[in-house]
Amino acid sequence: MSARYRAGVIGMGQIGRHHVIGYRGVESVDVVAITEPNERVRTAAQQEFNIPTAYSDVREMLDRERLDFVSVCTWHLLHEPQTVAAAAYRPKAILCEKPMTVGLASADRMIRTCEDRGVRLVIGHQRRFFHSWTKARELIQEGVIGTPQMVTAKTGEGLLNCGTHVVDAIRYLLGDPETEWVMGAVERKTDRFEREVRIEDRCLGVIRFKTGAQALIQSDLTPEWSVDDYQVRGMDGVLETTSQAVRYVNGSTTGWVTVETGYDDAWVLQAQGLVSWVEGATGHRGEARQARQTVEILMALYQSARDHEVVRMPMQEQGYPIDLMWDEGKIPVVEPGAYDIRAFLAMEPDDRAAYGEMRRQGMRHKDIAEAMKRRHQ
Ligand SMILES: NC(=O)c1ccc[n+]([C@@H]2O[C@H](COP(=O)([O-])OP(=O)(O)OC[C@H]3O[C@@H](n4cnc5c(N)ncnc54)[C@H](O)[C@@H]3O)[C@@H](O)[C@H]2O)c1
């Protein structure tokens, strides 16, 4: 009889739900438990997904369930402590959400703890399982555009938030090259946070890889940032990819050649990858050692802005450069009033609906935060 695996999910918000759906798409995995402190959310999730046991406390779940897979689906600052706590129980693997963590020292502690306990650690850059991106990576490796020169991408809502997917995608498309240096510019005039982490208003970055390829990232600079597509210019051609298709052009093609790749649920493929790894496959596309390089690039973009210079790898700074710049008075707030662009996630349904309506009207996160405060006065 083939093995069956017991999975437990920590944090049943929007992404915890995707992890449950991912595990349920794999025949050999049973989601046996969830942990969620918010009673309304916990009860709703337990009923919807028919989960045998629901806890409000992580330790209780880890103590009582003998979990093979633990998903960490809470906000960023809980990723390290909950990964470390889960690793003590030696599950077969931990699947922790992106961004891996905030700061390089924290990423290294997560990796070291899991290695010491013999626990496989994967970070939720599930888009590595988009068929289109994998096809693009293969086409680039086959040489359809020659040696890659420059990748361009746009992102927004914070470099740590959506930007981590974008940096990870660039690395994946290029075959996961090592980084040579990074240069970044950061603007922070409003007191902006994302899931309780201080973040920038805008960022522009250049990444240089050891292969000679470079990448240009514009973050929160353009209104069309949410389109998740990439252009890779090579010595002999150009390739573009979205989440569903790839197209390329070179000297031998008569115009663009389009490859439709379709889409299978990346959350399911990510969970399937965990099982394969446990059953003997060599590694996982989302392995922490890949995510660590993405964290290093993100931190180096900030560090470059902090020091006004190119940051060469390996990066020396171990902390979170945005907080360090804040402490040093290098990014003074011009428009006072702290606000969190993901505050709506922690709201109850009525407030969340009001928040959503204001976003649909095109209001800035900062103005919405002030309107929400007035709503409760
Ligand atoms: N991979 C992706 O594409 C993707 C997309 C969105 C978010 N994320 C990441 O997923 C993580 C969670 O984001 P989200 O949007 O689901 O947030 P969310 O607010 O919807 O969900 C987080 C849940 O964690 C619960 N929680 C809080 N403290 C807890 C604790 N101590 N123990 C257990 N549960 C606790 C909250 O009550 C909430 O229900 C973030 O790090 C985010 O960056 C990943």
The ligand as a Gaussian input file, in Angstrom:
#p B3LYP/6-31G(d) Opt

LIG

0 1
 N        2.066000      32.509000      -2.512000
 C        1.230000      33.477000      -2.826000
 O        0.878000      33.707000      -3.997000
 C        0.688000      34.359000      -1.741000
 C       -0.383000      35.208000      -1.982000
 C       -0.866000      35.980000      -0.929000
 C       -0.270000      35.913000       0.326000
 N        0.811000      35.104000       0.530000
 C        1.498000      35.056000       1.831000
 O        0.764000      34.259000       2.742000
 C        0.931000      34.751000       4.077000
 C       -0.453000      34.921000       4.679000
 O       -1.149000      35.930000       3.972000
 P       -2.734000      35.922000       3.840000
 O       -3.038000      36.855000       2.744000
 O       -3.274000      34.542000       3.784000
 O       -3.127000      36.595000       5.233000
 P       -4.531000      36.429000       6.001000
 O       -4.602000      37.560000       6.953000
 O       -5.649000      36.244000       5.022000
 O       -4.343000      35.067000       6.783000
 C       -3.471000      34.904000       7.876000
 C       -4.206000      34.088000       8.928000
 O       -3.299000      33.772000       9.973000
 C       -4.032000      33.821000      11.201000
 N       -3.086000      33.952000      12.312000
 C       -2.634000      35.078000      12.916000
 N       -1.797000      34.775000      13.911000
 C       -1.708000      33.423000      13.950000
 C       -1.000000      32.496000      14.772000
 N       -0.192000      32.916000      15.747000
 N       -1.156000      31.187000      14.518000
 C       -1.957000      30.748000      13.529000
 N       -2.663000      31.568000      12.731000
 C       -2.534000      32.897000      12.938000
 C       -4.940000      35.024000      11.023000
 O       -6.020000      34.985000      11.937000
 C       -5.367000      34.875000       9.556000
 O       -6.570000      34.146000       9.433000
 C        1.716000      36.056000       3.943000
 O        3.052000      35.875000       4.319000
 C        1.620000      36.409000       2.469000
 O        2.746000      37.099000       1.961000
 C        1.275000      34.305000      -0.465000

